Amino acid sequence: MRALSFWLVATALLLTPIPYQAAPASLLTTTTSALVAPYLDRPSGYVRPTIAQSVFLQRQNILELAHRHNHPQITHYDDREFAAIMITILYTEQLGWLEDVFPSIRPITPFYQDAQIVSNQWFGTNFSVWPANLRPSVVDEILASDVPGVGQVVLPLDIPSQLNAPRYANLLASDSHFAFELLAANLERGIIRAQAESVPITWQTLLAWHNAGVVNPAQITKNQSLQHYLYRATFYRTPALAIYRDDMFCVMPVSATHESERPKH
């Protein structure tokens, strides 16, 4: 047990991704010279096969979640577009810039992710975990229907009551069925926050909320790490939108919440 614990901690320390915001982009590109700079400028847009398969199999569920949590009268996105924003996040979150620089480490990342899940469970850490890279602390806020700067709101969550507790946050974040639901609800929180701040909502706004918890354009512009994240995400927009290009896959389930039944904020 001690050996396993040591291995998990060592793995987390050794494989923790280098935060892009730890240094200015200019410093990153100059210190890593010709090796890193081309990849920072031109992300690969590589979609990890496991998340691609998961998204394809759950595309109908994702569309239903989009219907439940989207506010088209505010976002001006229809449910397919909102679902595509969710998928853009899922694709982007599963490939960091470091994996663009060093493609050989891509097979290692799932083990690192597993170590983070175990670390959260055993040691109470707050690592973000796949599939949506949600932190347990963010899941806690979602379960509490809390939006920072706004307060309590109504979120149409479909989480079993027995799992709606902080001690299950890590479990929920690492289970794709619940994680997709939490991702949609988190974007709904972003919509509510953006409306409260009276800022325009774009797909970049919602990605900024998911990644950094901000929606204000000035804050987004000043955050270099976030700017690079949004730039990488542009390479996933086309494959994400393509999921719902064929109408045969875009029939809204009967169980989806109708617009008239959506709780008002």
N, C-alpha and C positions, 0 to 999 in steps of 0.2 A: 504493500500500500504506500509506504514512504517512497519507494522507488518510482511508483506511478505518479505520485504527487510531484516529486521532483521533476520528472520528465514533463509533466503538464506545465509547470511553472517555467521551466527552461524553454519549452517550446513557445510559450506565450511571449517570453522576453526576447528570444532570438528571432522570432518570425513576425513580431508586431510590425505592421507596415509603417514605413517612414512617413510621418505626416507631411503632406505637401506644404502646409501652411507654416511649418517650422522654420522655413527660410524663404526669402523672396525668390520669385521665379528666376530673376537674373542670376542669383547666387547658385540656384540649382543647376541652371544651364551652363554656367561658367565652370563650376567645380567638377561637373561630370562630363564636361567637354562634349566631344562629338558622339559619345556613346548614348547619353540620355536625351540630349536636346532634340534629335529627330523624332523620338517617340513622344515627347511632350508636345511637339508641334503637330504630329500626325498620329493620333491614337489608332490602334488597329481595328477597333470596332468588332473584335472577336467576341462571339456569343458562346458562353460555356454550354456545351451540349446538354448537361443535366438540367440547367434552368430553362433552356429552350424546350426540352421535352415536357418539363413540368408546366410551363406556361401554355404550351399547345394543348395538353390534356385538360387543363383547367380554364381554357379560354372562355368557356361559357359561364363558369362560376365567376371569373374575373369581370365579365361583362355585367353580370347580375350585381356584383359588389359595386361596380361603377354606377349602376342605376340607383342603388340605394344611397350612396354617399356623395354623388355629384350634385351640384346645384347649378344646373345649366343656365338659369336666369341670371346667375352671378358670374359664372366662369365663361359663359358663351361657348362651352364645349359640349358636344353631344356625348352620350354615354360611351360610344365607341372611341371617341377621342380621349375621353377621360381614362378609359381602360388602357389605351395605348400609352398614356402618361405613366400609369402604374407599371406597365411592362418595360417602358424605357428605364424606369428606376431599377427594376429587377435585373435587367441586363447590365446596366451600368455598375450596380453595386457588387456584381459578382466578378468584376475584373478591374483591379486597381491599376494605376499608372505603372507601378513597379513590375507588374506582370506583362505590361506592354514592352518594358525595357528588357526584361529577362523572361521570355516565354517559357523557358525550361522550368521555372518554379510553379507554373500553373497547376501541375498535378499535386504539388505539395499543399496548396492553399486549402483544399477541403479538410486535410488533417489539422491544419492550423485552426480552421473554423470549428472543428469538433472539439479541439482543446479549449477554445474560448467558451463554448457551451458548457463544458464540464467545469471550467474555472468559475463561471458565473454560478453554477449550481452548488459547487463545493465550497468556494471561497467567498461568495457574495460579491464578485467583481461585477463590473458594469460594461463588459465588452458588447459591441454590436454583433449580432449573429445573423447568419443567413436563414432564410432566403432574401429577406428585405433589408438586412443590416439594421435592424431595430435594436436599440438598447433596452434592457429591462426597465430602466427609469422612465423611458419614453412610453413603454407599454403601460406602466403604472398610471401615467397621466391620461392615456387613452381610456383605460378601464375606468378611471375616475371621471371621465368626460370633462376634463379640465383643459382649458386653453390658456397658456400664459398670457397675461395682459388683458384677458377677457373674462376669465372665470369659468363657472360651471355652464355647460351647454348640454344639449340633447343630441347624443350620437346613437343612431339606430344600429347598435352592435348586436350581433348574433353569437355571443359567447356564452357557453353553458354557465349557469350561475355558480356551480361548484368550482369552476376554474377562474372565476372573476375575482381574483385576489392577488396581491403583490407577490406571494411566494410562487405563483405559477407564471409570472411574467416571462421568465427565461424559457420555460417550456412552450408557451404560446408563441413567442418570437421565433423559435426554432422549428415549429411545425408549419409546413407550407399552407395547410388549410386555414389555420388561424392567422398566420402571418400575412396572408393576402388580405384577409378581413381587416387586420390591424393597419396594414398599409393604406387601404382605402379610407379607413376612419381617420388616419393621421393626415391624409391629404384633405379630408373634409375639415379638420381642425385648421389646416393652412388656409383654406377658403375663408373660414370664419375670422381668422386673425387678419387676413388681408382686407376683408370687408371692414373690420373694426379700425384698421389703419388707413382706410380709404385709398388703397393702392391698387393699380390695375393688376388683374390676374392673367398670367400667361403660364404655359407649361413650365417655363424656367422658374417662375415664382414658386410653383408647387414643388419643384425639385429642390429649390433653395430651402424651402421650409423643411422638407424631409431630411436634407443633408446637414443643414446648419441651424435650423430653427428660426430663420429670418425671412421676412417677406418684403421689407423696405428696399426699394431699388438702390438707395444710397449705400446701405449696408451690404447688399449683394455685390455692388461694384467694387467696394473697398476690400472685399475678402478674396485674396488671390487664390487660395485653396478652392474656394467655392467657384470662382470663375473657371478654373481648370476643370473642375467636376462637371460644370454645365457644358463646357466645350466638349469634353469626352462624351457626354450624353447625346450630343447632336449626332454622333455616329451610330446611335442606336434607335433614333427616331424612325427611320425608314423601315427597318425590320419589325419594329413594334407596331407601326401603323399597318403593316402588311398582314398582320394576324387577322384583322377584321375586314380585309379588302373583299373577301368572298362572302356574299350575302348568305350563303347556306350555313355559315357558322355564326351568323349574327341575329338569330331569332331570340328575342327576349323571353326567358323562362316565365311561365305563368305565375310562379311563386314570387317574382320580383315585386318589390314595393312600388305601388303606383304613385305618381307625382302628387296626387291629391292626399295621399296618406302620409307623406313625408312630414316629420315633425318640423315645425317652424322655429327659428331662432330669434 
